[in-house]
């Protein structure tokens, strides 16, 4: 009996015009839940939705996310004058990082982060779902977060985000 051969995608096959050239997708994130959307975006950025997925090669596609500032958290609805999707979970959520200096631990509440950098909530969620290696930076560069509904990537002719990959 002959064992089936496993084929791996080479980096040269990924480049523009190659057999496995990356595609461009666009999705409107208004009203979508942060974590559920981030898992699907991370899947497409890594290329796990393709049959030719190779872990050590960036086989992912580009994703343009419109209205990235209008994502929401799950939880009970609360009233806020600036944020229409304000929930109890967003009130409790905080982000923490370390500067590298003594006493350098920093925290920021999700609402304060949304006020300063509205796209950063979705950016951090996707970043933390990607692999923790040097290839993750290249994958994250393929994520384009847009605050409004118009974008400058029409020349790439983005297709709508695949229906089977949309968060439920």
VMD Tcl script that builds the backbone (N, CA, C; Angstrom):
set m [mol new atoms 504]
animate dup $m
set s [atomselect $m all]
$s set {name element resname resid chain x y z} {
  {N N UNK 1 A 0.837 -1.176 0.000}
  {CA C UNK 1 A 0.000 0.000 0.000}
  {C C UNK 1 A 0.884 1.242 0.000}
  {N N UNK 2 A 0.557 2.219 -0.826}
  {CA C UNK 2 A 1.315 3.456 -0.928}
  {C C UNK 2 A 0.628 4.519 -0.078}
  {N N UNK 3 A 1.418 5.151 0.771}
  {CA C UNK 3 A 0.863 6.204 1.631}
  {C C UNK 3 A 0.655 7.478 0.813}
  {N N UNK 4 A -0.403 8.231 1.082}
  {CA C UNK 4 A -0.624 9.484 0.350}
  {C C UNK 4 A 0.441 10.515 0.704}
  {N N UNK 5 A 0.790 11.322 -0.245}
  {CA C UNK 5 A 1.811 12.354 -0.053}
  {C C UNK 5 A 1.171 13.628 0.481}
  {N N UNK 6 A 1.814 14.265 1.421}
  {CA C UNK 6 A 1.378 15.552 1.924}
  {C C UNK 6 A 2.166 16.624 1.194}
  {N N UNK 7 A 1.455 17.565 0.607}
  {CA C UNK 7 A 2.141 18.641 -0.108}
  {C C UNK 7 A 2.074 19.910 0.724}
  {N N UNK 8 A 3.163 20.659 0.734}
  {CA C UNK 8 A 3.236 21.915 1.451}
  {C C UNK 8 A 3.388 23.048 0.455}
  {N N UNK 9 A 2.764 24.160 0.743}
  {CA C UNK 9 A 2.854 25.334 -0.113}
  {C C UNK 9 A 4.203 26.000 0.110}
  {N N UNK 10 A 4.864 26.390 -0.956}
  {CA C UNK 10 A 6.140 27.100 -0.872}
  {C C UNK 10 A 5.877 28.606 -0.881}
  {N N UNK 11 A 6.801 29.359 -0.348}
  {CA C UNK 11 A 6.649 30.808 -0.280}
  {C C UNK 11 A 6.560 31.419 -1.677}
  {N N UNK 12 A 7.255 30.854 -2.650}
  {CA C UNK 12 A 7.229 31.386 -4.013}
  {C C UNK 12 A 5.854 31.220 -4.660}
  {N N UNK 13 A 5.070 30.242 -4.228}
  {CA C UNK 13 A 3.738 30.027 -4.788}
  {C C UNK 13 A 2.707 30.997 -4.221}
  {N N UNK 14 A 3.048 31.700 -3.147}
  {CA C UNK 14 A 2.129 32.609 -2.480}
  {C C UNK 14 A 2.122 33.984 -3.142}
  {N N UNK 15 A 3.246 34.421 -3.670}
  {CA C UNK 15 A 3.381 35.779 -4.177}
  {C C UNK 15 A 2.302 36.119 -5.196}
  {N N UNK 16 A 2.124 37.413 -5.439}
  {CA C UNK 16 A 1.088 37.886 -6.362}
  {C C UNK 16 A 1.220 37.190 -7.700}
  {N N UNK 17 A 0.112 36.709 -8.207}
  {CA C UNK 17 A 0.113 36.029 -9.494}
  {C C UNK 17 A 0.416 34.546 -9.392}
  {N N UNK 18 A 0.813 34.073 -8.217}
  {CA C UNK 18 A 1.100 32.658 -8.035}
  {C C UNK 18 A -0.186 31.853 -7.924}
  {N N UNK 19 A -0.028 30.567 -7.784}
  {CA C UNK 19 A -1.189 29.687 -7.703}
  {C C UNK 19 A -2.017 29.950 -6.449}
  {N N UNK 20 A -1.386 30.395 -5.375}
  {CA C UNK 20 A -2.079 30.601 -4.109}
  {C C UNK 20 A -2.024 32.059 -3.678}
  {N N UNK 21 A -2.183 32.973 -4.608}
  {CA C UNK 21 A -2.133 34.399 -4.298}
  {C C UNK 21 A -3.253 34.762 -3.321}
  {N N UNK 22 A -2.983 35.664 -2.381}
  {CA C UNK 22 A -4.016 36.024 -1.397}
  {C C UNK 22 A -5.178 36.779 -2.029}
  {N N UNK 23 A -6.361 36.564 -1.472}
  {CA C UNK 23 A -7.570 37.263 -1.907}
  {C C UNK 23 A -7.860 38.398 -0.930}
  {N N UNK 24 A -8.730 39.293 -1.331}
  {CA C UNK 24 A -9.156 40.406 -0.486}
  {C C UNK 24 A -10.633 40.227 -0.154}
  {N N UNK 25 A -10.973 40.389 1.125}
  {CA C UNK 25 A -12.359 40.303 1.579}
  {C C UNK 25 A -12.725 41.572 2.329}
  {N N UNK 26 A -13.996 41.914 2.306}
  {CA C UNK 26 A -14.501 43.079 3.045}
  {C C UNK 26 A -15.690 42.638 3.893}
  {N N UNK 27 A -15.774 43.190 5.123}
  {CA C UNK 27 A -16.855 42.857 6.047}
  {C C UNK 27 A -17.245 44.109 6.815}
  {N N UNK 28 A -18.532 44.256 7.072}
  {CA C UNK 28 A -19.038 45.361 7.887}
  {C C UNK 28 A -19.233 44.838 9.308}
  {N N UNK 29 A -18.526 45.424 10.271}
  {CA C UNK 29 A -18.511 44.905 11.634}
  {C C UNK 29 A -19.495 45.600 12.567}
  {N N UNK 30 A -20.349 46.430 12.046}
  {CA C UNK 30 A -21.250 47.187 12.921}
  {C C UNK 30 A -22.186 46.241 13.676}
  {N N UNK 31 A -22.156 46.338 15.008}
  {CA C UNK 31 A -23.023 45.539 15.859}
  {C C UNK 31 A -22.579 44.107 16.087}
  {N N UNK 32 A -21.440 43.691 15.543}
  {CA C UNK 32 A -20.964 42.323 15.740}
  {C C UNK 32 A -20.214 42.207 17.068}
  {N N UNK 33 A -20.233 41.013 17.638}
  {CA C UNK 33 A -19.560 40.753 18.916}
  {C C UNK 33 A -18.059 40.630 18.662}
  {N N UNK 34 A -17.262 41.281 19.489}
  {CA C UNK 34 A -15.810 41.381 19.286}
  {C C UNK 34 A -15.141 40.017 19.178}
  {N N UNK 35 A -15.334 39.147 20.154}
  {CA C UNK 35 A -14.630 37.867 20.184}
  {C C UNK 35 A -15.029 36.939 19.055}
  {N N UNK 36 A -16.305 36.899 18.745}
  {CA C UNK 36 A -16.780 36.020 17.681}
  {C C UNK 36 A -16.282 36.478 16.318}
  {N N UNK 37 A -16.248 37.785 16.111}
  {CA C UNK 37 A -15.721 38.318 14.861}
  {C C UNK 37 A -14.211 38.104 14.781}
  {N N UNK 38 A -13.513 38.304 15.893}
  {CA C UNK 38 A -12.049 38.184 15.906}
  {C C UNK 38 A -11.596 36.757 15.592}
  {N N UNK 39 A -12.333 35.752 16.052}
  {CA C UNK 39 A -11.932 34.378 15.752}
  {C C UNK 39 A -12.025 34.093 14.254}
  {N N UNK 40 A -13.065 34.598 13.606}
  {CA C UNK 40 A -13.209 34.377 12.169}
  {C C UNK 40 A -12.181 35.176 11.373}
  {N N UNK 41 A -11.881 36.391 11.823}
  {CA C UNK 41 A -10.850 37.184 11.149}
  {C C UNK 41 A -9.485 36.518 11.289}
  {N N UNK 42 A -9.170 35.990 12.476}
  {CA C UNK 42 A -7.894 35.318 12.690}
  {C C UNK 42 A -7.785 34.069 11.827}
  {N N UNK 43 A -8.893 33.358 11.653}
  {CA C UNK 43 A -8.898 32.163 10.803}
  {C C UNK 43 A -8.543 32.513 9.367}
  {N N UNK 44 A -9.124 33.591 8.853}
  {CA C UNK 44 A -8.852 34.001 7.470}
  {C C UNK 44 A -7.440 34.569 7.340}
  {N N UNK 45 A -6.975 35.330 8.322}
  {CA C UNK 45 A -5.622 35.896 8.262}
  {C C UNK 45 A -4.550 34.808 8.297}
  {N N UNK 46 A -4.797 33.723 9.034}
  {CA C UNK 46 A -3.839 32.617 9.084}
  {C C UNK 46 A -3.933 31.725 7.855}
  {N N UNK 47 A -5.080 31.722 7.191}
  {CA C UNK 47 A -5.267 30.878 6.021}
  {C C UNK 47 A -5.842 29.520 6.360}
  {N N UNK 48 A -6.384 29.351 7.566}
  {CA C UNK 48 A -6.911 28.047 7.976}
  {C C UNK 48 A -8.206 27.683 7.261}
  {N N UNK 49 A -8.805 28.626 6.566}
  {CA C UNK 49 A -10.030 28.331 5.826}
  {C C UNK 49 A -9.733 27.728 4.455}
  {N N UNK 50 A -8.460 27.628 4.095}
  {CA C UNK 50 A -8.055 27.093 2.790}
  {C C UNK 50 A -7.546 25.663 2.931}
  {N N UNK 51 A -7.746 24.837 1.921}
  {CA C UNK 51 A -7.214 23.471 1.993}
  {C C UNK 51 A -5.692 23.422 1.912}
  {N N UNK 52 A -5.053 24.450 1.376}
  {CA C UNK 52 A -3.589 24.445 1.254}
  {C C UNK 52 A -2.918 25.135 2.443}
  {N N UNK 53 A -3.571 25.190 3.605}
  {CA C UNK 53 A -3.001 25.802 4.801}
  {C C UNK 53 A -1.687 25.124 5.161}
  {N N UNK 54 A -0.668 25.947 5.388}
  {CA C UNK 54 A 0.646 25.470 5.823}
  {C C UNK 54 A 1.049 26.309 7.036}
  {N N UNK 55 A 1.351 25.694 8.175}
  {CA C UNK 55 A 1.596 26.469 9.398}
  {C C UNK 55 A 2.788 27.416 9.329}
  {N N UNK 56 A 3.844 27.056 8.597}
  {CA C UNK 56 A 5.045 27.887 8.605}
  {C C UNK 56 A 5.109 28.865 7.441}
  {N N UNK 57 A 4.029 28.971 6.658}
  {CA C UNK 57 A 3.964 29.906 5.534}
  {C C UNK 57 A 2.702 30.740 5.693}
  {N N UNK 58 A 2.796 32.022 5.391}
  {CA C UNK 58 A 1.649 32.915 5.496}
  {C C UNK 58 A 0.731 32.714 4.291}
  {N N UNK 59 A -0.266 31.852 4.437}
  {CA C UNK 59 A -1.197 31.544 3.345}
  {C C UNK 59 A -2.511 32.294 3.497}
  {N N UNK 60 A -2.585 33.253 4.407}
  {CA C UNK 60 A -3.832 33.954 4.695}
  {C C UNK 60 A -4.205 34.976 3.647}
  {N N UNK 61 A -5.413 35.496 3.783}
  {CA C UNK 61 A -5.956 36.494 2.879}
  {C C UNK 61 A -6.029 37.842 3.587}
  {N N UNK 62 A -6.243 38.892 2.797}
  {CA C UNK 62 A -6.420 40.237 3.322}
  {C C UNK 62 A -7.878 40.432 3.725}
  {N N UNK 63 A -8.099 41.164 4.821}
  {CA C UNK 63 A -9.460 41.440 5.279}
  {C C UNK 63 A -9.586 42.929 5.580}
  {N N UNK 64 A -10.609 43.554 4.987}
  {CA C UNK 64 A -10.935 44.952 5.253}
  {C C UNK 64 A -12.163 44.954 6.148}
  {N N UNK 65 A -12.042 45.552 7.329}
  {CA C UNK 65 A -13.154 45.589 8.282}
  {C C UNK 65 A -13.675 47.019 8.337}
  {N N UNK 66 A -14.903 47.213 7.866}
  {CA C UNK 66 A -15.546 48.526 7.914}
  {C C UNK 66 A -16.275 48.679 9.242}
  {N N UNK 67 A -16.405 49.912 9.716}
  {CA C UNK 67 A -17.066 50.217 10.996}
  {C C UNK 67 A -16.454 49.421 12.142}
  {N N UNK 68 A -15.138 49.350 12.176}
  {CA C UNK 68 A -14.454 48.578 13.220}
  {C C UNK 68 A -14.643 49.206 14.601}
  {N N UNK 69 A -15.017 50.461 14.651}
  {CA C UNK 69 A -15.239 51.118 15.934}
  {C C UNK 69 A -16.627 50.843 16.500}
  {N N UNK 70 A -17.497 50.187 15.745}
  {CA C UNK 70 A -18.876 49.953 16.183}
  {C C UNK 70 A -19.131 48.498 16.574}
  {N N UNK 71 A -18.080 47.788 16.962}
  {CA C UNK 71 A -18.257 46.424 17.460}
  {C C UNK 71 A -18.802 46.503 18.881}
  {N N UNK 72 A -19.319 45.384 19.383}
  {CA C UNK 72 A -19.898 45.391 20.723}
  {C C UNK 72 A -19.426 44.171 21.498}
  {N N UNK 73 A -19.594 44.253 22.801}
  {CA C UNK 73 A -19.356 43.127 23.684}
  {C C UNK 73 A -20.699 42.506 24.030}
  {N N UNK 74 A -20.687 41.240 24.461}
  {CA C UNK 74 A -21.917 40.642 24.956}
  {C C UNK 74 A -22.209 41.229 26.328}
  {N N UNK 75 A -23.360 40.936 26.882}
  {CA C UNK 75 A -23.719 41.451 28.194}
  {C C UNK 75 A -24.951 42.326 28.108}
  {N N UNK 76 A -25.427 42.739 29.262}
  {CA C UNK 76 A -26.623 43.567 29.322}
  {C C UNK 76 A -26.368 44.960 28.782}
  {N N UNK 77 A -27.357 45.471 28.073}
  {CA C UNK 77 A -27.238 46.811 27.497}
  {C C UNK 77 A -27.249 47.868 28.596}
  {N N UNK 78 A -26.411 48.877 28.424}
  {CA C UNK 78 A -26.377 50.015 29.339}
  {C C UNK 78 A -26.463 51.275 28.499}
  {N N UNK 79 A -26.849 52.354 29.117}
  {CA C UNK 79 A -26.983 53.620 28.400}
  {C C UNK 79 A -25.678 54.405 28.533}
  {N N UNK 80 A -25.185 54.881 27.396}
  {CA C UNK 80 A -23.999 55.727 27.375}
  {C C UNK 80 A -24.207 56.773 26.303}
  {N N UNK 81 A -23.812 58.009 26.583}
  {CA C UNK 81 A -24.113 59.099 25.651}
  {C C UNK 81 A -23.332 59.008 24.345}
  {N N UNK 82 A -22.153 58.387 24.337}
  {CA C UNK 82 A -21.332 58.345 23.134}
  {C C UNK 82 A -21.313 56.984 22.445}
  {N N UNK 83 A -21.457 55.925 23.190}
  {CA C UNK 83 A -21.298 54.574 22.638}
  {C C UNK 83 A -22.649 53.864 22.644}
  {N N UNK 84 A -23.196 53.590 21.458}
  {CA C UNK 84 A -24.516 52.973 21.389}
  {C C UNK 84 A -24.508 51.492 21.752}
  {N N UNK 85 A -23.345 50.832 21.679}
  {CA C UNK 85 A -23.251 49.406 21.990}
  {C C UNK 85 A -22.586 49.179 23.348}
  {N N UNK 86 A -22.804 50.057 24.295}
  {CA C UNK 86 A -22.201 49.952 25.617}
  {C C UNK 86 A -22.917 48.879 26.422}
  {N N UNK 87 A -22.152 47.921 26.984}
  {CA C UNK 87 A -22.736 46.821 27.750}
  {C C UNK 87 A -22.039 46.693 29.100}
  {N N UNK 88 A -22.593 45.809 29.945}
  {CA C UNK 88 A -21.997 45.586 31.260}
  {C C UNK 88 A -20.607 44.968 31.141}
  {N N UNK 89 A -20.413 44.141 30.122}
  {CA C UNK 89 A -19.099 43.514 29.943}
  {C C UNK 89 A -18.049 44.550 29.543}
  {N N UNK 90 A -18.450 45.516 28.723}
  {CA C UNK 90 A -17.512 46.569 28.331}
  {C C UNK 90 A -17.134 47.437 29.533}
  {N N UNK 91 A -18.063 47.602 30.460}
  {CA C UNK 91 A -17.780 48.383 31.666}
  {C C UNK 91 A -16.752 47.677 32.548}
  {N N UNK 92 A -16.757 46.327 32.553}
  {CA C UNK 92 A -15.838 45.561 33.393}
  {C C UNK 92 A -14.498 45.274 32.721}
  {N N UNK 93 A -14.487 45.256 31.399}
  {CA C UNK 93 A -13.300 44.835 30.641}
  {C C UNK 93 A -12.175 45.856 30.765}
  {N N UNK 94 A -10.965 45.361 30.967}
  {CA C UNK 94 A -9.791 46.239 30.972}
  {C C UNK 94 A -8.651 45.524 30.244}
  {N N UNK 95 A -7.774 46.319 29.680}
  {CA C UNK 95 A -6.618 45.798 28.955}
  {C C UNK 95 A -5.370 46.137 29.757}
  {N N UNK 96 A -4.447 45.170 29.811}
  {CA C UNK 96 A -3.240 45.388 30.597}
  {C C UNK 96 A -2.016 45.022 29.771}
  {N N UNK 97 A -0.930 45.747 29.992}
  {CA C UNK 97 A 0.337 45.478 29.330}
  {C C UNK 97 A 1.461 45.884 30.260}
  {N N UNK 98 A 2.661 45.532 29.883}
  {CA C UNK 98 A 3.826 45.805 30.713}
  {C C UNK 98 A 4.851 46.549 29.886}
  {N N UNK 99 A 5.351 47.653 30.402}
  {CA C UNK 99 A 6.274 48.501 29.650}
  {C C UNK 99 A 7.691 47.949 29.595}
  {N N UNK 100 A 8.046 47.089 30.535}
  {CA C UNK 100 A 9.407 46.566 30.589}
  {C C UNK 100 A 10.249 47.249 31.653}
  {N N UNK 101 A 9.727 48.283 32.276}
  {CA C UNK 101 A 10.415 48.987 33.339}
  {C C UNK 101 A 9.864 48.540 34.694}
  {N N UNK 102 A 10.622 48.744 35.770}
  {CA C UNK 102 A 10.082 48.432 37.097}
  {C C UNK 102 A 8.802 49.227 37.362}
  {N N UNK 103 A 7.818 48.578 37.941}
  {CA C UNK 103 A 6.491 49.160 38.177}
  {C C UNK 103 A 5.860 49.633 36.874}
  {N N UNK 104 A 6.085 48.897 35.802}
  {CA C UNK 104 A 5.610 49.314 34.488}
  {C C UNK 104 A 4.324 48.675 34.027}
  {N N UNK 105 A 3.584 48.046 34.935}
  {CA C UNK 105 A 2.311 47.441 34.536}
  {C C UNK 105 A 1.278 48.540 34.358}
  {N N UNK 106 A 0.596 48.529 33.204}
  {CA C UNK 106 A -0.392 49.555 32.892}
  {C C UNK 106 A -1.740 48.898 32.607}
  {N N UNK 107 A -2.806 49.570 32.954}
  {CA C UNK 107 A -4.164 49.105 32.706}
  {C C UNK 107 A -4.960 50.239 32.085}
  {N N UNK 108 A -5.910 49.872 31.221}
  {CA C UNK 108 A -6.834 50.852 30.662}
  {C C UNK 108 A -8.187 50.170 30.506}
  {N N UNK 109 A -9.237 50.863 30.857}
  {CA C UNK 109 A -10.595 50.327 30.718}
  {C C UNK 109 A -10.971 50.296 29.238}
  {N N UNK 110 A -11.868 49.383 28.892}
  {CA C UNK 110 A -12.267 49.224 27.491}
  {C C UNK 110 A -12.914 50.491 26.952}
  {N N UNK 111 A -13.711 51.172 27.759}
  {CA C UNK 111 A -14.351 52.401 27.294}
  {C C UNK 111 A -13.323 53.495 27.047}
  {N N UNK 112 A -12.321 53.602 27.922}
  {CA C UNK 112 A -11.267 54.602 27.724}
  {C C UNK 112 A -10.435 54.291 26.480}
  {N N UNK 113 A -10.172 53.009 26.236}
  {CA C UNK 113 A -9.445 52.620 25.028}
  {C C UNK 113 A -10.268 52.933 23.789}
  {N N UNK 114 A -11.578 52.708 23.862}
  {CA C UNK 114 A -12.449 53.007 22.737}
  {C C UNK 114 A -12.469 54.512 22.435}
  {N N UNK 115 A -12.402 55.336 23.481}
  {CA C UNK 115 A -12.387 56.795 23.284}
  {C C UNK 115 A -11.088 57.223 22.618}
  {N N UNK 116 A -9.948 56.669 23.052}
  {CA C UNK 116 A -8.647 57.064 22.509}
  {C C UNK 116 A -8.394 56.487 21.124}
  {N N UNK 117 A -8.578 55.174 20.978}
  {CA C UNK 117 A -8.318 54.473 19.713}
  {C C UNK 117 A -9.473 53.504 19.468}
  {N N UNK 118 A -10.494 53.898 18.722}
  {CA C UNK 118 A -11.671 53.045 18.584}
  {C C UNK 118 A -11.407 51.709 17.881}
  {N N UNK 119 A -10.441 51.644 16.989}
  {CA C UNK 119 A -10.156 50.396 16.269}
  {C C UNK 119 A -9.309 49.423 17.087}
  {N N UNK 120 A -8.700 49.905 18.153}
  {CA C UNK 120 A -7.725 49.102 18.887}
  {C C UNK 120 A -8.355 47.913 19.609}
  {N N UNK 121 A -9.627 47.988 19.970}
  {CA C UNK 121 A -10.288 46.877 20.664}
  {C C UNK 121 A -10.320 45.647 19.768}
  {N N UNK 122 A -10.739 45.828 18.521}
  {CA C UNK 122 A -10.777 44.693 17.593}
  {C C UNK 122 A -9.368 44.265 17.193}
  {N N UNK 123 A -8.462 45.224 17.054}
  {CA C UNK 123 A -7.075 44.919 16.689}
  {C C UNK 123 A -6.418 44.026 17.740}
  {N N UNK 124 A -6.596 44.366 19.020}
  {CA C UNK 124 A -6.006 43.569 20.096}
  {C C UNK 124 A -6.640 42.189 20.188}
  {N N UNK 125 A -7.948 42.103 19.944}
  {CA C UNK 125 A -8.624 40.808 20.009}
  {C C UNK 125 A -8.088 39.869 18.932}
  {N N UNK 126 A -7.895 40.382 17.721}
  {CA C UNK 126 A -7.375 39.544 16.640}
  {C C UNK 126 A -5.913 39.202 16.894}
  {N N UNK 127 A -5.136 40.174 17.354}
  {CA C UNK 127 A -3.708 39.949 17.608}
  {C C UNK 127 A -3.485 38.835 18.629}
  {N N UNK 128 A -4.318 38.794 19.649}
  {CA C UNK 128 A -4.154 37.792 20.696}
  {C C UNK 128 A -4.640 36.413 20.269}
  {N N UNK 129 A -5.328 36.317 19.121}
  {CA C UNK 129 A -5.774 35.020 18.606}
  {C C UNK 129 A -4.856 34.464 17.539}
  {N N UNK 130 A -3.855 35.217 17.136}
  {CA C UNK 130 A -2.889 34.743 16.148}
  {C C UNK 130 A -1.758 34.008 16.862}
  {N N UNK 131 A -0.974 33.202 16.139}
  {CA C UNK 131 A 0.141 32.510 16.786}
  {C C UNK 131 A 1.161 33.505 17.344}
  {N N UNK 132 A 1.831 33.100 18.388}
  {CA C UNK 132 A 2.806 33.979 19.042}
  {C C UNK 132 A 4.188 33.743 18.440}
  {N N UNK 133 A 4.383 34.198 17.207}
  {CA C UNK 133 A 5.682 34.056 16.550}
  {C C UNK 133 A 5.886 35.211 15.573}
  {N N UNK 134 A 6.982 35.184 14.851}
  {CA C UNK 134 A 7.315 36.289 13.946}
  {C C UNK 134 A 6.353 36.372 12.768}
  {N N UNK 135 A 5.743 35.272 12.400}
  {CA C UNK 135 A 4.817 35.259 11.270}
  {C C UNK 135 A 3.516 35.991 11.591}
  {N N UNK 136 A 3.179 36.125 12.869}
  {CA C UNK 136 A 1.927 36.777 13.262}
  {C C UNK 136 A 1.904 38.248 12.858}
  {N N UNK 137 A 3.059 38.911 12.892}
  {CA C UNK 137 A 3.098 40.319 12.499}
  {C C UNK 137 A 2.735 40.490 11.032}
  {N N UNK 138 A 3.197 39.580 10.189}
  {CA C UNK 138 A 2.870 39.638 8.773}
  {C C UNK 138 A 1.390 39.330 8.551}
  {N N UNK 139 A 0.854 38.423 9.345}
  {CA C UNK 139 A -0.573 38.117 9.240}
  {C C UNK 139 A -1.413 39.315 9.670}
  {N N UNK 140 A -0.981 39.987 10.737}
  {CA C UNK 140 A -1.737 41.124 11.253}
  {C C UNK 140 A -1.662 42.325 10.310}
  {N N UNK 141 A -0.598 42.408 9.515}
  {CA C UNK 141 A -0.501 43.487 8.536}
  {C C UNK 141 A -1.559 43.356 7.444}
  {N N UNK 142 A -2.126 42.175 7.295}
  {CA C UNK 142 A -3.168 41.956 6.285}
  {C C UNK 142 A -4.546 42.368 6.770}
  {N N UNK 143 A -4.648 42.775 8.020}
  {CA C UNK 143 A -5.914 43.232 8.580}
  {C C UNK 143 A -5.993 44.743 8.436}
  {N N UNK 144 A -7.003 45.232 7.742}
  {CA C UNK 144 A -7.181 46.664 7.506}
  {C C UNK 144 A -8.444 47.108 8.234}
  {N N UNK 145 A -8.289 47.860 9.328}
  {CA C UNK 145 A -9.416 48.326 10.121}
  {C C UNK 145 A -9.768 49.747 9.709}
  {N N UNK 146 A -11.022 49.945 9.305}
  {CA C UNK 146 A -11.493 51.233 8.823}
  {C C UNK 146 A -12.591 51.726 9.771}
  {N N UNK 147 A -12.553 53.022 10.110}
  {CA C UNK 147 A -13.539 53.577 11.024}
  {C C UNK 147 A -14.884 53.823 10.349}
  {N N UNK 148 A -14.909 54.252 9.123}
  {CA C UNK 148 A -16.170 54.542 8.430}
  {C C UNK 148 A -16.588 53.413 7.508}
  {N N UNK 149 A -17.380 53.788 6.487}
  {CA C UNK 149 A -17.860 52.782 5.541}
  {C C UNK 149 A -17.134 52.837 4.204}
  {N N UNK 150 A -16.325 53.866 3.970}
  {CA C UNK 150 A -15.580 53.934 2.708}
  {C C UNK 150 A -14.107 53.624 2.974}
  {N N UNK 151 A -13.477 52.971 2.011}
  {CA C UNK 151 A -12.078 52.584 2.173}
  {C C UNK 151 A -11.316 52.855 0.888}
  {N N UNK 152 A -9.996 52.819 0.965}
  {CA C UNK 152 A -9.139 53.133 -0.179}
  {C C UNK 152 A -8.615 51.884 -0.876}
  {N N UNK 153 A -9.260 50.743 -0.701}
  {CA C UNK 153 A -8.762 49.495 -1.273}
  {C C UNK 153 A -9.647 48.984 -2.412}
  {N N UNK 154 A -10.330 49.878 -3.124}
  {CA C UNK 154 A -11.183 49.453 -4.228}
  {C C UNK 154 A -10.382 48.838 -5.368}
  {N N UNK 155 A -9.136 49.240 -5.541}
  {CA C UNK 155 A -8.311 48.716 -6.628}
  {C C UNK 155 A -8.053 47.214 -6.479}
  {N N UNK 156 A -8.119 46.707 -5.246}
  {CA C UNK 156 A -7.900 45.277 -5.020}
  {C C UNK 156 A -9.163 44.453 -5.277}
  {N N UNK 157 A -10.282 45.100 -5.538}
  {CA C UNK 157 A -11.567 44.457 -5.812}
  {C C UNK 157 A -11.916 43.423 -4.738}
  {N N UNK 158 A -12.128 43.882 -3.500}
  {CA C UNK 158 A -12.424 42.923 -2.426}
  {C C UNK 158 A -13.784 42.269 -2.611}
  {N N UNK 159 A -13.840 41.000 -2.304}
  {CA C UNK 159 A -15.084 40.229 -2.359}
  {C C UNK 159 A -15.745 40.295 -0.983}
  {N N UNK 160 A -17.054 40.068 -0.922}
  {CA C UNK 160 A -17.693 40.007 0.402}
  {C C UNK 160 A -17.126 38.838 1.214}
  {N N UNK 161 A -17.106 39.018 2.521}
  {CA C UNK 161 A -16.604 37.980 3.419}
  {C C UNK 161 A -17.423 36.709 3.205}
  {N N UNK 162 A -16.790 35.536 3.127}
  {CA C UNK 162 A -17.541 34.301 2.854}
  {C C UNK 162 A -18.633 34.046 3.896}
  {N N UNK 163 A -19.790 33.649 3.426}
  {CA C UNK 163 A -20.960 33.430 4.281}
  {C C UNK 163 A -20.693 32.379 5.355}
  {N N UNK 164 A -19.981 31.307 5.000}
  {CA C UNK 164 A -19.749 30.229 5.979}
  {C C UNK 164 A -18.742 30.608 7.053}
  {N N UNK 165 A -18.041 31.741 6.892}
  {CA C UNK 165 A -17.088 32.181 7.891}
  {C C UNK 165 A -17.635 33.298 8.773}
  {N N UNK 166 A -18.821 33.800 8.472}
  {CA C UNK 166 A -19.399 34.868 9.283}
  {C C UNK 166 A -19.723 34.355 10.672}
  {N N UNK 167 A -19.535 35.197 11.718}
  {CA C UNK 167 A -19.898 34.761 13.062}
  {C C UNK 167 A -21.398 34.564 13.176}
  {N N UNK 168 A -21.791 33.569 13.915}
  {CA C UNK 168 A -23.220 33.277 14.085}
  {C C UNK 168 A -23.802 34.057 15.205}
}
mol reanalyze $m
mol bondsrecalc $m
mol representation Tube
mol addrep $m
